[in-house]
């Protein structure tokens, strides 16, 4: 396996996530594939009650459908004043196929309706790695604490990035550079653990301490 690159599936069709994963995993000797490369893929219904359960469902199913090792994630925003919403429903908070702008608008409207003006929130990312037989080999979780901005700001990133201000910063994820986000984001925290697992598995000779994360 060390002579030939391991082909591993990024179990998503989200172009933003694919871009981030390619950047994160660029230094590993593997070939990252995408669901967009495969026809007749049956979308996995995310019926889990947690991010981890959904990540496991996707990793297993897409591995079995493609015959590839699969890296799946489920991530979302949890707002304390909204009792953890949108949570696992982050991607469809404003309805199926809703735009990022529509989801952001709904969240800000819901937050403005309640008396609790505290805007504490956190991004959560759960990742699962499955082998080509659908067996889960590794799980990881990353969390980034912060607050919800009063208005949307910035054009970087995707999803709720333009309204999320990470802890110890004054700018939103929509304004911060990719370099900073690749160090502090919820996905970065999870992928650090994934890199150590994959690195030790496919390239044990690599010095993982030299990685940029």
N, C-alpha and C positions, 0 to 999 in steps of 0.2 A: 504493500500500500504506500510505502514511502517513495517508491520509484515513480508511480503514477499518481496524479492528483486525485484526491477523493472528490467525487461529484456530490455536492450536498444541496438539497432543495431549500430555497427560501420560501416557506409555505405561505405565500401571500401574493396578491396581485396589486397591492398598494405600492405605487411607484416611489413614494417617499420612504417607506420602510426598506424597500429593495436598495435604494440609493445609500441609505445609512448603513445597512448590513454590508454592502460591498466595501464601503469605506472602512468599517470596523475590521473586517476580515481580510483586508487587502494583503497583509503581511504573512498570512498562512498559506501553505502550499495546497490549496484546494480550489475547485471550480464551483463557484456559486451559480446555481440554476434558479429559474423562476417559474412559478406556475403559469405565467404567460406563454411559456415555451411549449406547453402541452395542450392538446385538444381533448375534448370529451372529459374534462375534469369535472367531477361532481363536487359542488361546493359543500363544505362541511357546515352543518348547522351548529352554531355555538350555543349549546344548551347547558353548559356548565354554570355553576353558581359562583365560581371564582375565576380569576384570570388564569390560574394554574390549570384548573380543570379544562378550560377552553384551549389552552396551549397544547395540552396532552391530546385532546380530541383531534386537533388539527395535525399535529405531528404524526400521530399514528395513521390517520386516514390518508393523508397525502403521501406518506411513505409507501403505503400499500398500493395506492393508485399509480404511482410513478416508478416504483421499484428503486427509489433512491433514499439515501439517508436524508432526513428531513429536520430542518430547524424551524420551529413554529413559535410565534409569540402571541400573547394577548396582552394588550395594554390599554390603559385608560386613565381618566381623571376622576379623582374622588374629592368632592367638596364637602368640608365638614358641616357647613350650615345647611346643606341639602341632604344630610344624613348619608353621606357617601356617594350620592348620585353625581354624575351619571354612571360611574362604576363600569361594570361589565357591559352596560348598554351605551357606552361612550360613542361608538361608531354609528349607532342608530338612534341617538337621543332625540333627534328631531324627525325621526321616521326613516324608513328604509330608503337608501339612495339619496339621503339628504346631503347637501353640500357642507363643507366646513363652516362657511359663513352662516348657514342656517342653524347649525348646532351651536355655534358661539352665541348667536342672537338669542336663542331659546335659553341657554344657560344664564346669560346675563339678565334676561327678563325674570327668570325664576328666582335668581339671587336677589334681585332688587325688590321682589314682592315681600320678602320676609323681614322681620324686625331685627334679626341677628345680623349686624353689619360686619361681623368678622368674616374675613374672606380667605381663611386658611384652607389650603388644598394640597393635594399631592398627586404626582403622576406615579403609577405603578406599572411595572412590566414583568410579566412572567414568561419564561422561555423553556421550551422542551426540545430535546434532541432525541430523535428516533432512528434506529437503524433501518435498513431496507426491508426488514421483516415486520416492522411496526412495533418493535420492542423499545420502550423508553429507556434511554441510556443515561440521561442527565437532565436535571431540572435546575433552574436558576431564577432568582427574583431580584429586581432592582427598584429602588424607591427614590424619588426626588421631591423633597418638600418645598413648599412655596405658598404663594397667595394668588388670588384672582384679581387681575387689573380691573379698573373701572370701565375701560374701553379697550377695544382691540387695537394693537399697535405692532407694526412690523410685518414683513412679507416672507421671512425665512421660515423654513420648516413646514409643518402641515398640521391638520387637526386643530387642537386647542392651543397650539403654541403661541399665537398672538395675544392671548389673554392670561398666560401663566408666567408669573414672575418667580423664578427660583430663589430659594433662600440665599441671603447674602448678596443679592444682585438687585439692581433697580430697573433693569430692562427685562422685557419679556423674551421668551424663547424665540418669538418671531423677530426680535431685534438682535439677539446675540449671535455671534459667529458660530459657524459649524465647529471650529476648533474648540471653543468653550463647551458647546453642547456635547461634543464627543468625550468630554471629561466628566461632566456633572449630571447628564440626563439619566432618567430611569433606565432607558435602554442601554446606555453606556455602562451603568452599574451591573446590569444583568449580563451583558456581552463580555465583560471582563472575565466573569466566571466561565462563560461558554468557551472563550478563547483558551483559557487554561486547560479546560477539559479536552478540547479538540487538539490543541497544541501537544499536549502530553500523549494523545492517542495517535495522531497521524505524523507528528514530527517531534519525537521526544528529544532530538538533538538540539532543538532550537532553545536559545536563551530567552525565555518569555519576559524576563526583566527588562529587556531592551525594547519591548513594545511600547508604543506611544500612549497607551491607555494607562 
